[in-house]
Amino acid sequence: MGNICMNGICVLTEKDHKYETKALYEEVFPDDKGPFSDWYYEDRCSDNIIVCRKENGEAVAMSHLNPFTVGGKNGQTAEIYYIYAVATKKEYRHKGYMTDVLTKSFEILRDKGVPFCFLIPVSESLYRSFGFYTVSKFTFERIQDFSRVVANYDLYIMEDENYVRRARKEDELCENREDGLPKDPNIMVKIISEKSFVKFSGLSEDVNETEMIDWLRNQRIYIAEAV
């Protein structure tokens, strides 16, 4: 995936190039500007993918694809992505740039064989047109004891040393700031690779997308990640 791009859709995988979107991030999400955005671009952007639209070298629309490993009660795991910081510079809205950015994002995830991606929307109706479905409530309170998560949930984000480190720093930075989430946030999911989803879920190969979403809705899902 290339990083040197001045116009059109750009896929940013090198951290130094991802900083090209920081001004847009802080413009659209001003409450995050400062210590939080500094940490986010230094740490979280070390292993994510940013898809952006550029005009004359300036990032004017973007989507961040933040990786996580999801685990299940039967011991299955899969790499999934949180679609985060979907944003368009004010004067470039209503030009289809968000559609272009998300379309490229889904293409990247399909190439990776990702079973599904998720997001926490401010406007659910906006994302339904992109194939997202509401499946669960977002968990505000992070459960510190991972064994409790495994015991009480069917699907959850796996935790390792790096995850725990980031989660603690995120909680510290969010302690005295608004988290930017809606008052009663839901988790929306888009099926990316039906083949990978069947393998992860254990469902039969002849299931359709509606049955996949119903399966997710019947799972006890624990997701407490804001970024």
N, CA, C and O of each residue as an XYZ file, in Angstrom:
908
protein
N       0.847     -1.196      0.000
C       0.000      0.000      0.000
C       0.882      1.246      0.000
O       1.832      1.334      0.778
N       0.582      2.170     -0.836
C       1.413      3.354     -0.947
C       1.041      4.425      0.043
O      -0.059      4.434      0.596
N       1.985      5.340      0.262
C       1.753      6.433      1.186
C       1.957      7.798      0.532
O       1.404      8.792      1.003
N       2.746      7.864     -0.553
C       3.007      9.148     -1.198
C       1.857      9.442     -2.147
O       1.708      8.802     -3.189
N       1.052     10.416     -1.769
C      -0.182     10.675     -2.505
C      -0.566     12.131     -2.291
O      -0.565     12.612     -1.158
N      -0.891     12.827     -3.353
C      -1.225     14.247     -3.250
C      -2.695     14.539     -3.522
O      -3.246     15.513     -3.009
N      -3.329     13.688     -4.334
C      -4.730     13.910     -4.685
C      -5.459     12.574     -4.779
O      -4.861     11.540     -5.078
N      -6.773     12.619     -4.514
C      -7.575     11.406     -4.610
C      -7.482     10.563     -3.357
O      -7.102     11.053     -2.294
N      -7.836      9.278     -3.485
C      -7.838      8.366     -2.347
C      -6.419      7.900     -2.038
O      -5.704      7.427     -2.921
N      -6.026      8.038     -0.785
C      -4.691      7.646     -0.331
C      -4.825      6.649      0.817
O      -5.682      6.807      1.687
N      -3.983      5.635      0.814
C      -3.953      4.637      1.884
C      -2.657      4.832      2.659
O      -1.567      4.633      2.122
N      -2.781      5.219      3.919
C      -1.615      5.559      4.742
C      -1.320      4.428      5.721
O      -2.148      4.096      6.569
N      -0.145      3.846      5.593
C       0.265      2.766      6.490
C       1.510      3.118      7.297
O       1.795      2.472      8.305
N       2.252      4.134      6.866
C       3.436      4.582      7.606
C       3.024      5.677      8.588
O       2.318      6.617      8.224
N       3.476      5.543      9.839
C       3.022      6.469     10.877
C       3.330      7.923     10.531
O       2.500      8.799     10.770
N       4.498      8.191      9.978
C       4.858      9.570      9.643
C       3.855     10.187      8.671
O       3.528     11.369      8.779
N       3.372      9.393      7.729
C       2.411      9.904      6.752
C       1.022     10.083      7.360
O       0.240     10.918      6.905
N       0.726      9.299      8.383
C      -0.593      9.406      9.019
C      -0.788     10.762      9.687
O      -1.915     11.234      9.835
N       0.316     11.383     10.088
C       0.222     12.710     10.706
C      -0.352     13.744      9.741
O      -0.784     14.815     10.169
N      -0.360     13.438      8.455
C      -0.946     14.355      7.477
C      -2.448     14.541      7.700
O      -3.035     15.503      7.204
N      -3.069     13.625      8.444
C      -4.513     13.723      8.717
C      -4.812     14.327     10.087
O      -5.978     14.502     10.440
N      -3.784     14.644     10.857
C      -3.996     15.102     12.239
C      -4.739     16.438     12.291
O      -5.577     16.643     13.169
N      -4.446     17.333     11.374
C      -5.139     18.628     11.360
C      -6.632     18.433     11.114
O      -7.457     19.100     11.738
N      -6.977     17.527     10.212
C      -8.388     17.237      9.955
C      -9.039     16.617     11.186
O     -10.161     16.972     11.548
N      -8.334     15.695     11.823
C      -8.849     15.057     13.039
C      -9.173     16.112     14.097
O     -10.257     16.099     14.679
N      -8.244     17.011     14.339
C      -8.433     18.009     15.393
C      -9.459     19.067     15.007
O     -10.069     19.684     15.881
N      -9.656     19.282     13.717
C     -10.681     20.225     13.275
C     -12.078     19.645     13.475
O     -12.983     20.341     13.935
N     -12.251     18.380     13.130
C     -13.571     17.750     13.219
C     -13.876     17.283     14.641
O     -15.036     17.261     15.054
N     -12.839     16.912     15.387
C     -13.011     16.449     16.772
C     -12.210     17.359     17.708
O     -11.215     16.919     18.283
N     -12.625     18.618     17.869
C     -11.826     19.593     18.625
C     -11.637     19.230     20.092
O     -10.637     19.625     20.694
N     -12.575     18.485     20.685
C     -12.429     18.101     22.092
C     -11.252     17.155     22.307
O     -10.758     17.019     23.427
N     -10.805     16.507     21.243
C      -9.686     15.569     21.352
C      -8.328     16.250     21.200
O      -7.291     15.642     21.467
N      -8.337     17.513     20.770
C      -7.075     18.197     20.490
C      -6.247     18.348     21.759
O      -6.777     18.692     22.816
N      -4.963     18.095     21.656
C      -4.077     18.212     22.810
C      -3.505     16.859     23.186
O      -3.129     16.084     22.306
N      -3.430     16.557     24.478
C      -2.807     15.305     24.919
C      -3.420     14.053     24.292
O      -2.707     13.103     23.971
N      -4.766     14.056     24.117
C      -5.386     12.852     23.576
C      -5.000     12.629     22.119
O      -4.571     11.535     21.754
N      -5.147     13.648     21.288
C      -4.808     13.463     19.870
C      -3.311     13.216     19.688
O      -2.906     12.477     18.790
N      -2.487     13.838     20.544
C      -1.042     13.589     20.471
C      -0.750     12.114     20.743
O       0.006     11.473     20.013
N      -1.364     11.584     21.811
C      -1.173     10.161     22.138
C      -1.732      9.266     21.043
O      -1.097      8.292     20.640
N      -2.920      9.601     20.567
C      -3.571      8.766     19.561
C      -2.693      8.626     18.320
O      -2.501      7.516     17.822
N      -2.164      9.727     17.821
C      -1.353      9.665     16.601
C       0.017      9.038     16.846
O       0.596      8.441     15.937
N       0.535      9.167     18.052
C       1.840      8.584     18.348
C       1.739      7.082     18.611
O       2.612      6.317     18.202
N       0.676      6.662     19.292
C       0.579      5.273     19.739
C      -0.407      4.458     18.905
O      -0.021      3.479     18.266
N      -1.671      4.859     18.909
C      -2.689      4.052     18.213
C      -2.442      4.007     16.713
O      -2.765      3.016     16.057
N      -1.882      5.056     16.178
C      -1.639      5.094     14.732
C      -0.363      4.359     14.328
O       0.047      4.417     13.169
N       0.260      3.673     15.275
C       1.460      2.910     14.933
C       1.116      1.620     14.202
O       1.967      1.055     13.515
N      -0.127      1.144     14.339
C      -0.471     -0.134     13.705
C      -1.827     -0.119     12.995
O      -2.340     -1.175     12.626
N      -2.405      1.058     12.803
C      -3.681      1.104     12.090
C      -3.465      1.472     10.621
O      -2.332      1.635     10.167
N      -4.551      1.595      9.904
C      -4.526      2.045      8.506
C      -5.437      3.262      8.411
O      -6.541      3.252      8.955
N      -4.993      4.293      7.737
C      -5.842      5.464      7.510
C      -6.080      5.601      6.013
O      -5.141      5.657      5.218
N      -7.346      5.654      5.652
C      -7.732      5.911      4.266
C      -8.202      7.354      4.206
O      -9.089      7.745      4.965
N      -7.632      8.143      3.329
C      -8.038      9.544      3.255
C      -8.223      9.990      1.811
O      -7.722      9.372      0.872
N      -8.949     11.068      1.674
C      -9.107     11.735      0.378
C      -8.333     13.039      0.461
O      -8.512     13.814      1.401
N      -7.470     13.283     -0.523
C      -6.675     14.507     -0.526
C      -7.051     15.405     -1.695
O      -7.396     14.946     -2.784
N      -6.972     16.690     -1.427
C      -7.119     17.709     -2.460
C      -5.916     18.639     -2.350
O      -5.727     19.296     -1.327
N      -5.110     18.693     -3.396
C      -3.903     19.530     -3.404
C      -3.007     19.256     -2.202
O      -2.451     20.175     -1.601
N      -2.879     17.985     -1.865
C      -1.999     17.579     -0.786
C      -2.594     17.652      0.598
O      -1.946     17.243      1.562
N      -3.819     18.164      0.732
C      -4.460     18.295      2.044
C      -5.485     17.183      2.244
O      -6.307     16.924      1.366
N      -5.432     16.529      3.402
C      -6.426     15.511      3.735
C      -7.749     16.200      4.057
O      -7.820     17.016      4.975
N      -8.799     15.869      3.298
C     -10.094     16.530      3.487
C     -11.185     15.547      3.904
O     -12.286     15.966      4.263
N     -10.901     14.263      3.863
C     -11.838     13.239      4.336
C     -11.017     12.027      4.748
O      -9.945     11.785      4.195
N     -11.514     11.262      5.719
C     -10.707     10.134      6.191
C     -11.548      9.115      6.941
O     -12.676      9.376      7.360
N     -10.949      7.945      7.089
C     -11.478      6.860      7.910
C     -10.288      6.119      8.495
O      -9.342      5.798      7.777
N     -10.327      5.845      9.800
C      -9.254      5.111     10.457
C      -9.703      3.667     10.671
O     -10.802      3.419     11.167
N      -8.858      2.729     10.298
C      -9.147      1.308     10.476
C      -8.256      0.792     11.602
O      -7.073      0.519     11.398
N      -8.839      0.663     12.792
C      -8.068      0.293     13.975
C      -8.242     -1.192     14.277
O      -9.363     -1.646     14.502
N      -7.144     -1.955     14.285
C      -7.248     -3.412     14.428
C      -7.437     -3.883     15.865
O      -6.883     -3.320     16.809
N      -8.230     -4.927     15.994
C      -8.407     -5.631     17.255
C      -8.514     -7.119     16.950
O      -8.802     -7.510     15.818
N      -8.282     -7.944     17.965
C      -8.554     -9.372     17.858
C      -9.799     -9.674     18.666
O      -9.857     -9.374     19.858
N     -10.799    -10.268     18.021
C     -12.027    -10.633     18.712
C     -11.958    -12.116     19.059
O     -11.499    -12.938     18.266
N     -12.426    -12.438     20.263
C     -12.470    -13.823     20.704
C     -13.891    -14.247     20.994
O     -14.773    -13.412     21.191
N     -14.109    -15.558     21.021
C     -15.443    -16.079     21.283
C     -15.435    -17.172     22.325
O     -14.380    -17.684     22.700
N     -16.627    -17.530     22.793
C     -16.763    -18.489     23.889
C     -16.275    -19.885     23.517
O     -15.987    -20.693     24.399
N     -16.178    -20.177     22.225
C     -15.704    -21.488     21.789
C     -14.212    -21.497     21.471
O     -13.691    -22.460     20.910
N     -13.534    -20.414     21.835
C     -12.093    -20.343     21.635
C     -11.663    -19.797     20.293
O     -10.468    -19.728     20.006
N     -12.626    -19.406     19.461
C     -12.280    -18.881     18.143
C     -11.788    -17.438     18.241
O     -12.214    -16.689     19.121
N     -10.894    -17.055     17.341
C     -10.403    -15.674     17.287
C     -10.352    -15.214     15.828
O     -10.284    -16.027     14.906
N     -10.386    -13.902     15.642
C     -10.269    -13.324     14.298
C      -9.827    -11.878     14.429
O     -10.117    -11.217     15.426
N      -9.128    -11.394     13.421
C      -8.781     -9.975     13.365
C      -9.968     -9.209     12.803
O     -10.488     -9.548     11.740
N     -10.391     -8.183     13.516
C     -11.457     -7.310     13.035
C     -10.965     -5.868     13.127
O      -9.903     -5.596     13.686
N     -11.740     -4.966     12.578
C     -11.327     -3.559     12.574
C     -12.462     -2.665     13.047
O     -13.629     -2.853     12.701
N     -12.073     -1.684     13.852
C     -12.975     -0.639     14.320
C     -12.846      0.531     13.346
O     -11.762      1.087     13.177
N     -13.951      0.899     12.712
C     -13.957      2.049     11.810
C     -14.134      3.300     12.665
O     -15.200      3.524     13.238
N     -13.102      4.095     12.743
C     -13.049      5.211     13.696
C     -12.705      6.509     12.957
O     -12.092      6.493     11.890
N     -13.113      7.621     13.551
C     -12.734      8.959     13.054
C     -13.093      9.150     11.585
O     -12.297      9.672     10.804
N     -14.293      8.725     11.218
C     -14.783      9.004      9.865
C     -15.150     10.485      9.822
O     -16.025     10.932     10.563
N     -14.489     11.236      8.964
C     -14.652     12.694      9.002
C     -14.398     13.308      7.635
O     -13.609     12.804      6.836
N     -15.095     14.416      7.393
C     -14.884     15.200      6.174
C     -14.789     16.673      6.544
O     -15.601     17.177      7.320
N     -13.816     17.349      6.000
C     -13.661     18.788      6.216
C     -14.938     19.492      5.758
O     -15.499     19.150      4.717
N     -15.394     20.471      6.532
C     -16.715     21.069      6.335
C     -16.979     21.507      4.900
O     -18.042     21.218      4.350
N     -16.033     22.191      4.297
C     -16.268     22.739      2.956
C     -16.230     21.683      1.853
O     -16.506     21.990      0.693
N     -15.890     20.436      2.206
C     -15.854     19.365      1.208
C     -16.972     18.344      1.403
O     -16.973     17.292      0.764
N     -17.917     18.649      2.279
C     -19.011     17.710      2.518
C     -20.015     17.731      1.369
O     -20.074     18.679      0.586
N     -20.803     16.657      1.290
C     -21.832     16.491      0.248
C     -21.226     16.390     -1.151
O     -21.852     16.774     -2.139
N     -20.009     15.872     -1.220
C     -19.362     15.641     -2.510
C     -19.107     14.153     -2.758
O     -18.514     13.779     -3.770
N     -19.560     13.308     -1.829
C     -19.346     11.868     -1.973
C     -17.996     11.386     -1.495
O     -17.633     10.232     -1.724
N     -17.239     12.259     -0.829
C     -15.899     11.871     -0.396
C     -15.939     10.791      0.687
O     -15.104      9.887      0.696
N     -16.913     10.886      1.602
C     -17.016      9.875      2.647
C     -17.318      8.513      2.033
O     -16.763      7.499      2.457
N     -18.194      8.491      1.039
C     -18.496      7.239      0.347
C     -17.244      6.664     -0.297
O     -16.997      5.460     -0.219
N     -16.456      7.519     -0.930
C     -15.215      7.064     -1.568
C     -14.252      6.465     -0.547
O     -13.653      5.416     -0.784
N     -14.111      7.145      0.595
C     -13.184      6.696      1.634
C     -13.646      5.368      2.232
O     -12.842      4.453      2.409
N     -14.934      5.260      2.542
C     -15.439      4.023      3.137
C     -15.403      2.869      2.142
O     -15.091      1.738      2.515
N     -15.715      3.143      0.896
C     -15.654      2.091     -0.124
C     -14.250      1.507     -0.216
O     -14.085      0.290     -0.299
N     -13.235      2.374     -0.201
C     -11.851      1.903     -0.219
C     -11.518      1.149      1.064
O     -10.799      0.151      1.029
N     -12.037      1.623      2.193
C     -11.791      0.949      3.471
C     -12.317     -0.481      3.437
O     -11.625     -1.410      3.852
N     -13.530     -0.655      2.947
C     -14.123     -1.995      2.880
C     -13.351     -2.890      1.910
O     -13.221     -4.092      2.138
N     -12.847     -2.308      0.846
C     -12.044     -3.070     -0.121
C     -10.783     -3.609      0.546
O     -10.414     -4.765      0.340
N     -10.124     -2.778      1.342
C      -8.920     -3.200      2.063
C      -9.244     -4.341      3.014
O      -8.504     -5.322      3.087
N     -10.343     -4.216      3.739
C     -10.718     -5.248      4.708
C     -11.110     -6.549      4.016
O     -10.812     -7.631      4.521
N     -11.771     -6.453      2.869
C     -12.099     -7.670      2.111
C     -10.825     -8.384      1.663
O     -10.735     -9.610      1.719
N      -9.852     -7.608      1.223
C      -8.579     -8.203      0.798
C      -7.881     -8.906      1.958
O      -7.136     -9.862      1.746
N      -8.117     -8.441      3.171
C      -7.534     -9.052      4.360
C      -8.344    -10.249      4.855
O      -7.897    -10.968      5.749
N      -9.527    -10.472      4.288
C     -10.369    -11.576      4.735
C     -10.971    -11.362      6.106
O     -11.192    -12.317      6.850
N     -11.237    -10.112      6.443
C     -11.805     -9.778      7.756
C     -13.279    -10.196      7.793
O     -14.018     -9.877      6.862
N     -13.728    -10.898      8.839
C     -15.132    -11.329      8.887
C     -16.116    -10.175      9.012
O     -17.159    -10.167      8.357
N     -15.785     -9.207      9.850
C     -16.668     -8.048     10.015
C     -15.888     -6.889     10.606
O     -14.817     -7.071     11.184
N     -16.440     -5.699     10.453
C     -15.894     -4.511     11.102
C     -17.009     -3.898     11.932
O     -18.179     -4.241     11.765
N     -16.642     -2.993     12.825
C     -17.658     -2.364     13.668
C     -17.366     -0.886     13.831
O     -16.249     -0.426     13.596
N     -18.379     -0.160     14.232
C     -18.221      1.249     14.579
C     -19.256      1.622     15.628
O     -20.200      0.876     15.886
N     -19.060      2.790     16.227
C     -19.978      3.321     17.242
C     -20.477      4.651     16.701
O     -19.802      5.669     16.853
N     -21.641      4.661     16.075
C     -22.070      5.826     15.303
C     -22.754      6.907     16.123
O     -23.408      6.626     17.128
N     -22.594      8.132     15.683
C     -23.419      9.228     16.191
C     -24.776      9.177     15.498
O     -25.805      9.453     16.114
N     -24.773      8.826     14.220
C     -26.006      8.706     13.433
C     -26.091      7.305     12.841
O     -25.377      6.983     11.891
N     -26.968      6.471     13.402
C     -27.096      5.106     12.895
C     -27.656      5.082     11.479
O     -27.244      4.259     10.662
N     -28.587      5.975     11.187
C     -29.221      5.966      9.866
C     -28.199      6.213      8.760
O     -28.325      5.679      7.658
N     -27.188      7.024      9.059
C     -26.155      7.317      8.068
C     -25.427      6.051      7.637
O     -25.144      5.861      6.454
N     -25.126      5.188      8.601
C     -24.309      4.016      8.301
C     -25.116      2.820      7.813
O     -24.548      1.872      7.271
N     -26.425      2.854      7.998
C     -27.234      1.763      7.446
C     -27.089      1.698      5.931
O     -27.110      0.616      5.344
N     -26.943      2.858      5.305
C     -26.810      2.881      3.844
C     -25.494      2.266      3.375
O     -25.335      1.963      2.192
N     -24.548      2.080      4.301
C     -23.274      1.442      3.966
C     -23.248     -0.030      4.375
O     -22.199     -0.673      4.328
N     -24.405     -0.562      4.775
C     -24.483     -1.983      5.107
C     -24.203     -2.320      6.553
O     -23.935     -3.478      6.874
N     -24.260     -1.327      7.443
C     -24.069     -1.578      8.870
C     -25.408     -1.872      9.540
O     -26.448     -1.331      9.163
N     -25.349     -2.756     10.555
C     -26.536     -3.118     11.327
C     -26.231     -2.974     12.812
O     -25.128     -3.284     13.260
N     -27.210     -2.504     13.566
C     -27.061     -2.412     15.016
C     -27.158     -3.810     15.617
O     -28.104     -4.545     15.335
N     -26.179     -4.177     16.447
C     -26.172     -5.532     17.013
C     -26.120     -5.560     18.531
O     -26.497     -6.565     19.134
N     -25.659     -4.471     19.176
C     -25.462     -4.528     20.621
C     -25.282     -3.125     21.182
O     -25.107     -2.160     20.438
N     -25.328     -3.031     22.500
C     -25.014     -1.792     23.192
C     -23.506     -1.696     23.421
O     -22.826     -2.704     23.613
N     -23.011     -0.487     23.398
C     -21.620     -0.233     23.755
C     -21.491     -0.267     25.271
O     -22.385      0.194     25.981
N     -20.375     -0.813     25.775
C     -20.131     -0.895     27.212
C     -19.281      0.286     27.659
O     -18.120      0.408     27.267
N     -19.864      1.158     28.485
C     -19.123      2.334     28.948
C     -18.044      1.967     29.961
O     -16.914      2.449     29.881
N     -18.404      1.108     30.916
C     -17.485      0.784     32.002
C     -16.580     -0.374     31.596
O     -17.051     -1.481     31.335
N     -15.291     -0.110     31.546
C     -14.344     -1.161     31.193
C     -14.203     -2.147     32.352
O     -14.008     -1.732     33.494
N     -14.300     -3.427     32.072
C     -14.134     -4.471     33.083
C     -12.640     -4.762     33.212
O     -11.997     -5.186     32.252
N     -12.102     -4.532     34.391
C     -10.659     -4.645     34.581
C     -10.180     -6.091     34.635
O      -9.053     -6.387     34.238
N     -11.027     -6.989     35.122
C     -10.661     -8.400     35.253
C     -11.103     -9.145     33.992
O     -12.292     -9.399     33.801
N     -10.144     -9.492     33.134
C     -10.489    -10.116     31.855
C     -11.174    -11.462     32.041
O     -11.969    -11.869     31.194
N     -10.881    -12.159     33.132
C     -11.538    -13.452     33.364
C     -13.043    -13.283     33.528
O     -13.808    -14.185     33.186
N     -13.473    -12.141     34.046
C     -14.911    -11.860     34.149
C     -15.524    -11.651     32.775
O     -16.664    -12.046     32.529
N     -14.771    -11.032     31.887
C     -15.247    -10.840     30.512
C     -15.471    -12.197     29.855
O     -16.528    -12.446     29.275
N     -14.475    -13.071     29.949
C     -14.563    -14.398     29.329
C     -15.723    -15.193     29.912
O     -16.401    -15.925     29.191
N     -15.951    -15.052     31.213
C     -17.000    -15.827     31.877
C     -18.400    -15.330     31.553
O     -19.355    -16.106     31.591
N     -18.535    -14.046     31.235
C     -19.870    -13.458     31.120
C     -20.279    -13.026     29.719
O     -21.415    -12.599     29.514
N     -19.365    -13.132     28.745
C     -19.682    -12.678     27.392
C     -19.340    -13.751     26.362
O     -18.479    -14.604     26.578
N     -20.049    -13.677     25.232
C     -19.831    -14.630     24.141
C     -18.797    -14.133     23.138
O     -18.040    -14.924     22.574
N     -18.767    -12.823     22.917
C     -17.804    -12.201     22.010
C     -17.165    -11.021     22.715
O     -17.854    -10.242     23.374
N     -15.859    -10.882     22.584
C     -15.156     -9.825     23.299
C     -13.818     -9.555     22.622
O     -13.284    -10.394     21.896
N     -13.296     -8.364     22.880
C     -11.973     -8.006     22.377
C     -10.916     -8.690     23.243
O     -10.932     -8.573     24.468
N     -10.004     -9.399     22.596
C      -8.942    -10.082     23.328
C      -7.968     -9.056     23.911
O      -7.762     -7.977     23.354
N      -7.383     -9.421     25.036
C      -6.463     -8.516     25.714
C      -5.069     -9.131     25.796
O      -4.908    -10.288     26.183
N      -4.070     -8.339     25.425
C      -2.685     -8.711     25.648
C      -1.992     -7.539     26.341
O      -2.641     -6.554     26.693
N      -0.699     -7.639     26.532
C       0.034     -6.598     27.263
C      -0.106     -5.239     26.586
O      -0.284     -4.224     27.260
N      -0.028     -5.216     25.269
C      -0.129     -3.959     24.536
C      -1.532     -3.378     24.641
O      -1.699     -2.167     24.785
N      -2.538     -4.241     24.571
C      -3.920     -3.788     24.701
C      -4.142     -3.142     26.070
O      -4.715     -2.056     26.165
N      -3.687     -3.811     27.117
C      -3.885     -3.302     28.476
C      -3.179     -1.963     28.651
O      -3.732     -1.043     29.252
N      -1.969     -1.852     28.132
C      -1.229     -0.589     28.229
C      -1.996      0.544     27.566
O      -2.140      1.626     28.135
N      -2.488      0.288     26.355
C      -3.231      1.321     25.639
C      -4.536      1.665     26.349
O      -4.907      2.835     26.446
N      -5.225      0.650     26.840
C      -6.507      0.887     27.505
C      -6.329      1.765     28.736
O      -7.137      2.658     28.992
N      -5.280      1.510     29.491
C      -5.024      2.316     30.690
C      -4.707      3.762     30.323
O      -5.177      4.692     30.978
N      -3.915      3.945     29.280
C      -3.576      5.304     28.859
C      -4.805      6.015     28.319
O      -5.010      7.197     28.594
N      -5.621      5.306     27.555
C      -6.848      5.895     27.025
C      -7.765      6.334     28.164
O      -8.310      7.437     28.140
N      -7.933      5.460     29.166
C      -8.788      5.798     30.307
C      -8.247      7.014     31.053
O      -9.009      7.880     31.481
N      -6.937      7.068     31.204
C      -6.304      8.199     31.894
C      -6.564      9.507     31.149
O      -6.897     10.521     31.763
N      -6.414      9.480     29.846
C      -6.599     10.691     29.043
C      -8.062     11.096     28.934
O      -8.371     12.275     28.759
N      -8.959     10.126     29.035
C     -10.393     10.411     28.898
C     -11.041     10.802     30.219
O     -12.215     11.170     30.248
N     -10.285     10.727     31.312
C     -10.865     10.929     32.639
C     -11.523     12.292     32.788
O     -12.580     12.401     33.409
N     -10.924     13.320     32.237
C     -11.445     14.681     32.415
C     -11.863     15.328     31.096
O     -11.786     16.547     30.940
N     -12.308     14.494     30.143
C     -12.746     15.038     28.867
C     -13.965     14.267     28.377
O     -14.214     13.134     28.789
N     -14.709     14.903     27.495
C     -15.836     14.221     26.875
C     -15.304     13.140     25.941
O     -14.310     13.342     25.244
N     -15.983     11.977     25.934
C     -15.502     10.887     25.092
C     -15.984     10.977     23.654
O     -15.546     10.198     22.807
N     -16.880     11.915     23.365
C     -17.344     12.095     22.002
C     -18.382     11.090     21.551
O     -18.813     11.112     20.399
N     -18.786     10.210     22.449
C     -19.778      9.199     22.100
C     -21.185      9.733     22.322
O     -21.376     10.637     23.135
N     -22.184      9.187     21.611
C     -23.571      9.573     21.879
C     -23.982      9.138     23.280
O     -23.284      8.343     23.910
N     -25.102      9.648     23.771
C     -25.516      9.370     25.147
C     -25.814      7.892     25.379
O     -25.522      7.361     26.451
N     -26.382      7.238     24.398
C     -26.744      5.827     24.529
C     -26.191      5.067     23.323
O     -26.954      4.646     22.454
N     -24.881      4.890     23.266
C     -24.255      4.382     22.039
C     -24.518      2.905     21.761
O     -24.578      2.077     22.670
N     -24.670      2.614     20.499
C     -24.813      1.242     20.038
C     -23.598      0.841     19.215
O     -22.852      1.689     18.726
N     -23.417     -0.450     19.073
C     -22.383     -0.994     18.199
C     -23.053     -1.429     16.905
O     -24.024     -2.185     16.916
N     -22.523     -0.943     15.795
C     -23.010     -1.361     14.486
C     -21.927     -2.193     13.802
O     -20.734     -1.922     13.942
N     -22.360     -3.197     13.069
C     -21.440     -4.135     12.426
C     -21.757     -4.242     10.939
O     -22.917     -4.194     10.531
N     -20.709     -4.387     10.143
C     -20.859     -4.673      8.715
C     -20.141     -5.985      8.408
O     -18.965     -6.141      8.736
N     -20.835     -6.914      7.788
C     -20.197     -8.151      7.361
C     -19.283     -7.832      6.178
O     -19.709     -7.204      5.208
N     -18.032     -8.265      6.266
C     -17.065     -8.005      5.199
C     -16.853     -9.263      4.350
O     -17.167     -9.269      3.160
N     -16.326    -10.315      4.954
C     -16.101    -11.584      4.258
C     -17.041    -12.637      4.835
O     -16.886    -13.056      5.982
N     -18.009    -13.058      4.039
C     -18.956    -14.070      4.517
C     -18.237    -15.387      4.811
O     -18.577    -16.077      5.772
N     -17.259    -15.735      3.997
C     -16.496    -16.966      4.212
C     -15.776    -16.931      5.558
O     -15.806    -17.909      6.306
N     -15.131    -15.812      5.865
C     -14.422    -15.679      7.142
C     -15.398    -15.642      8.306
O     -15.110    -16.168      9.380
N     -16.561    -15.018      8.093
C     -17.553    -14.947      9.162
C     -18.074    -16.338      9.498
O     -18.228    -16.677     10.671
N     -18.345    -17.145      8.477
C     -18.820    -18.516      8.700
C     -17.780    -19.311      9.481
O     -18.121    -20.049     10.405
N     -16.517    -19.162      9.108
C     -15.441    -19.866      9.808
C     -15.362    -19.429     11.263
O     -15.178    -20.261     12.152
N     -15.499    -18.137     11.512
C     -15.406    -17.622     12.876
C     -16.612    -18.031     13.714
O     -16.456    -18.444     14.864
N     -17.799    -17.921     13.155
C     -19.030    -18.144     13.923
C     -19.405    -19.607     14.066
O     -20.097    -19.986     15.012
N     -18.949    -20.434     13.128
C     -19.353    -21.831     13.141
C     -20.690    -22.080     12.471
O     -21.207    -23.196     12.519
N     -21.262    -21.052     11.845
C     -22.524    -21.205     11.128
C     -22.305    -22.008      9.848
O     -21.175    -22.153      9.382
N     -23.389    -22.526      9.288
C     -23.291    -23.297      8.056
C     -22.969    -22.370      6.883
O     -23.236    -21.169      6.937
N     -22.402    -22.934      5.838
C     -21.935    -22.134      4.707
C     -23.060    -21.524      3.885
O     -22.822    -20.617      3.087
N     -24.289    -22.013      4.071
C     -25.397    -21.508      3.261
C     -26.187    -20.392      3.941
O     -27.258    -20.018      3.464
N     -25.669    -19.854      5.057
C     -26.384    -18.769      5.735
C     -26.280    -17.488      4.917
O     -25.326    -17.296      4.164
N     -27.264    -16.621      5.072
C     -27.221    -15.328      4.396
C     -26.832    -14.237      5.384
O     -26.652    -14.500      6.574
N     -26.705    -13.021      4.887
C     -26.248    -11.916      5.734
C     -27.205    -11.655      6.893
O     -26.762    -11.374      8.006
N     -28.499    -11.745      6.646
C     -29.480    -11.521      7.713
C     -29.279    -12.506      8.851
O     -29.373    -12.132     10.020
N     -29.003    -13.759      8.521
C     -28.779    -14.774      9.554
C     -27.476    -14.519     10.303
O     -27.379    -14.806     11.496
N     -26.486    -13.990      9.619
C     -25.230    -13.643     10.285
C     -25.449    -12.522     11.297
O     -24.943    -12.577     12.418
N     -26.204    -11.508     10.891
C     -26.490    -10.397     11.802
C     -27.326    -10.883     12.981
O     -27.087    -10.470     14.116
N     -28.294    -11.745     12.731
C     -29.109    -12.299     13.818
C     -28.239    -13.074     14.796
O     -28.455    -13.016     16.006
N     -27.247    -13.806     14.268
C     -26.333    -14.539     15.141
C     -25.586    -13.572     16.052
O     -25.457    -13.819     17.251
N     -25.100    -12.484     15.491
C     -24.397    -11.487     16.299
C     -25.312    -10.891     17.359
O     -24.895    -10.695     18.501
N     -26.539    -10.606     16.994
C     -27.481    -10.001     17.941
C     -27.812    -10.932     19.097
O     -28.228    -10.479     20.163
N     -27.630    -12.220     18.891
C     -27.907    -13.190     19.946
C     -26.697    -13.466     20.832
O     -26.787    -14.235     21.789
N     -25.574    -12.844     20.515
C     -24.369    -12.999     21.331
C     -24.307    -11.910     22.402
O     -24.747    -10.780     22.190
N     -23.755    -12.275     23.545
C     -23.450    -11.260     24.564
C     -22.098    -10.650     24.164
O     -21.058    -11.303     24.255
N     -22.136     -9.396     23.723
C     -20.945     -8.755     23.161
C     -20.384     -7.723     24.134
O     -21.115     -6.880     24.655
N     -19.081     -7.802     24.368
C     -18.407     -6.817     25.216
C     -17.393     -6.047     24.380
O     -16.362     -6.587     23.981
N     -17.697     -4.786     24.123
C     -16.769     -3.870     23.459
C     -16.784     -2.566     24.240
O     -17.828     -1.927     24.369
N     -15.635     -2.173     24.758
C     -15.536     -0.954     25.566
C     -14.450     -0.033     25.030
O     -13.910      0.793     25.766
N     -14.130     -0.176     23.743
C     -13.049      0.594     23.136
C     -13.576      1.881     22.520
O     -14.458      1.842     21.662
N     -13.048      3.013     22.946
C     -13.448      4.291     22.356
C     -12.621      4.609     21.116
O     -13.071      5.359     20.249
N     -11.413      4.044     21.021
C     -10.579      4.226     19.830
C      -9.999      2.886     19.387
O      -9.267      2.827     18.399
